[in-house]
Amino acid sequence: MDSLLAQDISSNDYEIILVNDGSPENDLEIAESYAAEYGNIKVVSHPNKGLAGARNTGLSVATGEYLCFVDPDDYIQRNSFSRLLQQMDDEHLDMLRFNYHVVNEAYNEIAKTKDANVIDYSPCIMDGRQFLVDRLGYACYVWAFIYRRSIISENQIAFREGDYFDDTVWLPQVCNVAERVNCTELKRYYYLQRENSLVNTMSPEATKKKLDAQLVIIERLTEQRTHMDKKVQKWYQGMISKTALSILSTAAINCYEDCDRYINWLRDYKAFPLWAELSTKEQKLKYCILNISPKLFCQMIHLKNQKG
């Protein structure tokens, strides 16, 4: 909250929407105390709907020309909005992607994943479909953009409530309707990575939850892809392939006995053959093995993991 308030634009020019999504303890009291002190803060409460539901609620009450999302553990660089909004205005953009830092729970910067490091932030204005194919990559973080709110409201693009990884389905839909998209290399967002988060925890329960969520993502992307033109369908195939690779790699390490079930499910959704243009040599080799024999791939990963 303090980072959102410490910006180089007048408080009359932007609003902060706090969604109380069934928050525990005294979170609502803290939010309401901020709203009482600062006139540009709105507090909206609803029963627990999860992150997707909270984002939808925020979208439903937003009134600004532009909008961005900030997840509860994250924060924005102070005095950074003015330059981003100026670029949105000057270039008549529908979307602007900015770079970000990854920090740990001590707020020390840590290295990004390999996939994140290959994202191209160099400036180049293009339409959203071309951006989806050539520049988005497979890291679908909705908080990494500023959006023109009208392209979301006019096209009635909502998050799928109840879905984990809801960014992955929502963001390509927005790209598909955007006419002008650009990037900036400026790092304006701080993403907090917790050691005990779902994506970093491999307990049996967390593993099953993650795999089930990824299966839903493939289902959603497969449905969505059928309504897209051929120009963007290769991005969808790449995202489906990357997700399928993650599912089978995780299953082979953590629940090897279930691999056949996941393989059959992926075949039912016609995920094979796997391929992705934006992939490393190592990933391409894995795709090749998976396309020949998914079962052999799982056996290789399982044996490698057992050997340590």
ABEGO torsion letter per residue (X at the ends): XAAAABBABBAAABBBBBBBBGBBEAAAAAAAAAAAABAABBBBBBBBAEAAAAAAAAAAABABABBBBBBAABBBBBGAAAAAAAAAAAAGBABBBBBBBBBBAAGBBBBBBAAAAABBABBBBBBAAAAAAAAAEABBBAAABBBBAAAAAAAGBBBBBGBBGAAAAAAAAAAAABABBBBBABBABBBBBBAABAAABABAAAAAAAAAAAAAAAAAAAAAAAABBAAAAAAAAAAAAAAAAAAAAAAAAABAAAAAAAAAAAAAAGAOBBBBABBBAAAAAAAAAAAABAAAAAAAAAAAAAAX
